[in-house]
Amino acid sequence: MNELKSIQSRFQISYKYDVHFTNRLFDLDNPLFREALLSLSDPSAQKKILVIIDSGFFDYHPNLKEEIKAYFDSLESRITLVEEILLVPGGENCKNDINVYESLIDAVDRFGIDRHSFIMCIGGGALLDLVGYVAATSHRGIRLIRIPTTVLSQNDSGVGVKNSINFKGKKNFLGTFAPPALVINDFTFLQTLNDRDWRSGIAEAIKVALIKDASFFNWLWEVAPLLSKRDLNVMSTLIERCARLHVEHIASGDPFESGSSRPLDFGHWSAHKLEYLTNFEMRHGEAVAIGMAIDTVYSNKVGMLSNDSMSSILNLLLSLGFKVYHDALSLDSYSHLEKALNEFREHLGGRLTIMLLREVGTSIEIHQIDKEILYESVHFLKKYQV
């Protein structure tokens, strides 16, 4: 009898994608998109690009289709714009409805978008997640170009490597880790955001500052009045700095989260549940603000974070217009928090790992939550909100 043998396989794949910052992306005089697209294309083959736009965003930019078509008409390349530019309603509902996902898969098939062509998505974080999942699961991966249009997607989700839809009542239950081919942030797109969406994305900047960069947190305190007044120059600086920290973390750590931790998800374990409990009436950033407040107070109550640091964090959130408590966190709803912890543990792969704060800019992983202290933290925030 022949001896049984094994074959071991090990290989590494290098990923590269650029994140650009600009204004008026599709102006004919702006060469950024033209040069970036040509750097990705193969001059020896004719390829297509399918464009999908958030319909809510399009309502504020009704000339965008014509601008995109004119821009592509000016290109001297072998990339053909698919004639029909698709409009899809954005917001979390697009991730909740499996029919929307299937309709986009049908469009990929209908327009003959092969895995060496491109899908370009213009919209907020939810639509980027959905279209990213479509691109990653079609032909085992179509190259994705992200054009984020909200603060939150420009400084966080749009520059990362995750794609997903919601399923079985769970946030991001179906998804992939698939880096985009290109990300371009156009700051002028932020001017049409309503105040809630302008503010919502700031939560992710506070998050990354709290776990990685104390000087960034101090700067956020300094410019908070200007952010509240919708100063675009200050917001542009915030987005670029936050995006840089996000990308550097992905490049230096565990980009596909093969370990047990999700350090960039500080405050998110409860935030995801809050979004569901409020039927997604709460913006993601608004939920993250409350989630960070919970974990901040918990960090203080278990003796890690000082009273002064806790107050500074909570007061920054309040000064920017965030809430640190919601009635969905009432005593009758504490079972939802327990369920949220279990779902987060399951999502991580079986071991609960929660990021807490030792001090501003320094985080620590813990693997158990004292439920009584958690409930005390929520009760504390209810009084603090008042």
C-alpha positions in Angstrom: 0.0 0.0 0.0 1.4 3.4 -1.0 2.2 5.8 1.8 -0.3 8.6 2.2 1.2 12.0 1.5 0.1 15.6 1.9 0.6 18.7 -0.1 0.9 22.0 1.7 0.0 25.2 -0.2 1.0 28.6 1.0 1.0 31.8 -1.0 0.6 35.6 -0.6 -1.3 38.0 -2.8 -0.3 41.7 -2.9 -3.2 44.2 -3.1 -2.9 47.8 -4.2 -5.5 50.5 -4.6 -5.3 54.3 -4.5 -7.5 56.7 -2.6 -7.7 60.1 -4.2 -9.1 63.4 -3.0 -10.4 66.0 -5.4 -13.1 68.6 -6.3 -15.5 68.5 -9.3 -14.4 65.1 -10.3 -16.2 65.0 -13.7 -15.2 68.4 -14.9 -13.6 68.0 -18.3 -10.6 70.0 -17.0 -10.0 67.7 -14.1 -7.6 64.9 -15.3 -7.6 62.9 -12.1 -10.3 60.3 -13.1 -9.0 60.0 -16.6 -5.4 59.3 -15.5 -6.5 56.9 -12.7 -8.7 54.9 -15.0 -6.1 54.6 -17.7 -3.6 53.4 -15.2 -5.9 50.5 -14.4 -6.9 49.6 -18.0 -5.2 47.2 -20.4 -4.6 49.1 -23.7 -4.8 45.9 -25.7 -8.4 45.0 -24.8 -11.7 46.8 -25.1 -13.5 46.8 -21.7 -16.8 48.2 -20.3 -17.7 50.2 -17.2 -21.1 50.0 -15.6 -22.1 53.0 -13.5 -24.5 52.7 -10.6 -25.7 55.9 -8.8 -27.5 56.4 -5.5 -30.9 57.8 -6.6 -31.1 60.0 -3.5 -27.8 61.6 -4.4 -28.8 61.9 -8.0 -31.8 64.0 -7.0 -29.4 66.7 -5.9 -27.2 66.3 -9.0 -29.6 65.8 -11.9 -27.0 66.6 -14.5 -24.6 63.9 -13.3 -25.5 61.4 -16.0 -24.7 63.9 -18.8 -21.5 65.0 -17.1 -20.3 61.4 -16.8 -21.2 60.7 -20.5 -19.4 63.8 -21.6 -16.4 62.9 -19.6 -16.2 59.4 -21.1 -16.7 60.9 -24.6 -13.5 62.9 -24.0 -11.5 59.9 -23.0 -9.1 58.3 -25.5 -9.2 54.9 -24.1 -10.5 51.4 -24.7 -13.0 51.6 -21.9 -16.6 51.9 -23.0 -19.3 53.4 -20.8 -22.4 51.2 -20.7 -25.1 53.3 -22.3 -27.6 52.8 -19.4 -26.5 54.4 -16.1 -28.4 52.7 -13.3 -30.1 54.6 -10.4 -30.6 52.6 -7.2 -32.2 53.9 -4.0 -29.5 54.2 -1.3 -29.7 54.0 2.4 -29.8 50.8 4.5 -32.9 49.5 2.8 -30.9 48.7 -0.3 -28.9 46.2 1.8 -32.0 44.7 3.3 -33.8 43.9 0.1 -32.3 40.8 -1.6 -34.3 41.8 -4.8 -32.1 44.8 -5.2 -29.0 42.7 -5.1 -30.5 40.3 -7.7 -31.5 43.1 -10.0 -27.9 44.3 -10.1 -26.6 40.8 -10.7 -29.0 40.7 -13.6 -27.6 44.0 -14.9 -24.1 42.6 -14.8 -25.3 39.7 -16.9 -27.4 41.8 -19.3 -24.7 44.3 -20.1 -21.9 41.6 -20.4 -19.7 43.0 -17.7 -16.8 40.5 -17.4 -14.3 40.2 -14.6 -11.8 42.5 -16.3 -14.3 45.3 -16.8 -15.4 47.8 -14.2 -18.4 48.6 -12.0 -18.4 52.2 -10.7 -20.6 53.0 -7.8 -21.4 56.6 -6.8 -23.2 57.0 -3.5 -23.3 56.5 0.2 -21.9 53.7 2.3 -24.9 51.4 2.1 -25.0 51.5 -1.7 -21.2 51.0 -1.8 -21.5 48.0 0.4 -24.2 46.5 -1.8 -22.5 47.2 -5.1 -19.2 46.0 -3.7 -20.9 42.7 -2.9 -22.4 42.5 -6.4 -18.9 43.1 -7.9 -17.2 40.6 -5.6 -19.7 37.8 -6.2 -20.1 38.3 -10.0 -17.6 36.2 -12.1 -15.7 35.7 -8.8 -14.7 39.4 -8.8 -15.3 42.4 -11.0 -13.0 45.4 -10.5 -14.9 48.0 -8.4 -14.4 51.8 -8.5 -15.9 53.6 -5.5 -17.0 57.2 -5.6 -18.2 57.9 -2.0 -20.6 60.8 -1.6 -21.1 61.1 2.2 -18.7 62.0 5.0 -19.0 58.5 6.5 -18.3 56.7 3.2 -15.4 59.0 2.3 -13.6 58.7 5.6 -14.4 55.1 6.6 -16.4 52.5 4.7 -15.6 53.7 1.2 -11.9 53.4 1.7 -11.9 49.9 3.3 -12.1 46.4 1.9 -15.5 45.2 3.1 -18.7 44.6 1.1 -22.0 43.3 2.4 -25.7 43.1 2.5 -28.0 42.4 5.5 -29.7 39.1 5.8 -31.8 37.1 8.3 -32.2 40.2 10.4 -28.5 40.6 10.9 -26.3 43.5 9.8 -23.7 42.5 7.1 -24.5 38.8 7.4 -23.6 38.2 3.8 -20.4 39.8 2.6 -16.9 39.6 1.3 -13.4 41.1 1.9 -12.6 42.4 -1.6 -10.4 45.6 -2.0 -11.6 48.1 -4.6 -9.6 48.9 -7.7 -9.8 52.6 -7.0 -11.5 55.1 -4.6 -12.0 58.8 -5.4 -13.4 61.2 -2.8 -15.0 64.4 -4.3 -15.4 66.9 -1.5 -17.9 69.0 -3.5 -20.4 66.1 -3.3 -20.7 66.8 0.4 -22.3 70.2 0.0 -25.7 68.8 -0.7 -25.8 66.5 2.4 -28.4 67.3 5.0 -27.2 68.2 8.5 -27.7 64.6 9.9 -25.6 63.0 7.2 -23.0 65.7 7.4 -22.7 65.0 11.2 -23.1 61.3 11.1 -19.8 60.6 9.4 -17.9 62.6 12.0 -18.6 59.7 14.4 -16.2 57.5 12.5 -13.5 60.1 12.8 -14.0 60.3 16.5 -13.8 56.5 16.6 -10.5 56.2 14.9 -9.0 59.1 16.9 -10.0 57.4 20.2 -8.4 54.1 19.3 -5.3 55.4 17.4 -4.5 59.1 17.6 -5.0 61.3 20.7 -3.7 64.4 18.8 -6.4 63.9 16.2 -9.0 63.7 19.0 -7.7 67.0 20.4 -7.9 68.6 17.0 -11.5 67.4 16.7 -12.3 69.3 19.9 -10.7 72.4 18.5 -12.6 72.4 15.2 -15.9 71.1 16.6 -17.6 74.6 16.2 -16.4 74.8 12.6 -17.7 71.3 11.8 -21.0 72.3 13.3 -21.1 75.3 10.9 -20.4 73.0 8.0 -16.9 74.3 7.2 -16.0 72.3 4.1 -12.2 72.9 4.4 -12.2 71.6 7.9 -14.3 68.6 6.9 -11.9 67.9 4.0 -9.0 67.8 6.4 -11.0 65.5 8.8 -11.9 63.1 6.0 -8.3 62.9 4.6 -6.8 62.3 8.0 -9.4 59.7 9.0 -9.1 57.9 5.7 -5.4 57.8 6.0 -5.5 56.2 9.5 -8.1 53.7 8.2 -6.0 52.7 5.2 -2.8 52.5 7.2 -4.5 50.2 9.7 -5.7 47.9 6.9 -2.2 47.8 5.3 -0.3 47.1 8.6 -2.7 44.8 10.4 -5.2 42.0 9.7 -7.1 43.4 6.6 -9.4 40.4 6.2 -10.0 40.0 9.9 -8.7 36.4 10.1 -8.1 36.9 13.8 -10.7 37.4 16.5 -10.6 41.2 16.7 -12.2 44.1 14.7 -10.3 47.1 16.2 -11.8 49.5 13.7 -15.3 48.6 15.0 -15.0 50.3 18.4 -18.5 51.1 19.5 -20.1 49.1 16.7 -21.2 45.9 18.5 -24.2 47.8 20.0 -24.5 50.2 17.1 -25.5 47.6 14.6 -28.2 46.4 16.9 -29.5 49.9 17.5 -29.9 50.4 13.8 -32.2 47.4 13.7 -34.1 48.4 16.9 -34.9 51.8 15.4 -35.8 50.2 12.0 -32.9 52.0 10.5 -34.4 55.4 11.3 -31.1 56.0 13.1 -28.1 56.8 10.9 -25.1 54.5 11.2 -23.0 57.3 12.6 -25.6 58.2 15.1 -25.8 54.6 16.3 -21.9 54.5 16.4 -21.9 57.6 18.6 -24.1 55.9 21.1 -22.1 52.7 20.9 -18.9 54.6 21.6 -20.6 56.3 24.5 -21.5 52.9 26.0 -18.0 51.5 25.6 -16.5 54.7 26.9 -18.5 54.7 30.1 -17.9 50.9 30.5 -14.2 51.5 30.1 -14.4 54.1 32.9 -16.5 51.9 35.2 -14.1 49.0 35.0 -11.2 51.3 36.0 -9.5 51.8 32.7 -10.4 55.3 31.6 -10.2 58.4 33.7 -13.3 60.5 34.6 -11.8 63.5 32.7 -11.3 61.5 29.6 -14.7 60.0 29.7 -16.3 63.4 30.1 -14.2 64.8 27.3 -15.4 62.1 24.9 -19.1 62.3 25.9 -19.1 66.1 25.8 -17.5 66.2 22.3 -20.2 63.9 21.0 -22.9 66.1 22.6 -21.3 69.3 21.4 -21.5 68.1 17.8 -25.1 67.3 18.1 -25.0 63.5 18.7 -27.0 61.7 21.3 -25.4 59.4 23.8 -28.6 57.5 24.7 -31.7 56.2 22.9 -34.9 54.9 24.4 -34.2 51.6 22.6 -31.7 51.0 25.3 -34.3 51.1 28.1 -34.4 48.6 30.9 -36.9 46.5 29.0 -34.5 46.3 26.0 -31.4 45.0 27.9 -32.0 41.6 26.4 -31.3 43.2 23.0 -27.8 44.2 24.2 -27.1 40.6 25.3 -28.3 39.4 21.9 -26.1 42.0 20.2 -23.0 40.7 22.1 -23.8 37.1 21.0 -24.3 38.2 17.4 -21.0 40.1 17.5 -19.2 37.1 19.0 -20.6 34.9 16.3 -19.6 37.4 13.6 -16.0 37.4 14.9 -15.8 33.6 14.8 -16.7 32.3 18.2 -14.7 34.4 20.7 -16.1 37.7 21.9 -13.6 40.5 21.5 -14.6 44.0 22.4 -12.3 47.1 22.0 -12.2 49.4 25.1 -10.2 52.4 26.0 -7.3 52.7 28.4 -7.0 56.4 27.5 -7.7 58.6 24.5 -5.7 57.2 21.6 -4.9 53.8 23.4 -7.2 50.8 23.1 -7.3 47.4 24.7 -9.1 44.2 23.7 -11.2 42.4 26.3 -13.1 39.1 26.0 -15.8 39.3 28.6 -18.4 41.9 29.4 -19.9 42.3 32.9 -23.6 42.6 32.1 -24.4 44.5 35.3 -21.7 47.1 34.6 -23.0 47.3 31.1 -26.5 48.0 32.3 -25.1 50.6 34.8 -23.3 52.3 31.9 -26.5 52.6 29.8 -28.4 53.9 32.9 -25.6 56.5 33.4 -25.9 57.7 29.8 -29.6 58.1 30.1 -29.1 60.6 32.9 -26.1 62.2 31.1 -28.2 62.8 28.0 -30.5 65.0 30.0 
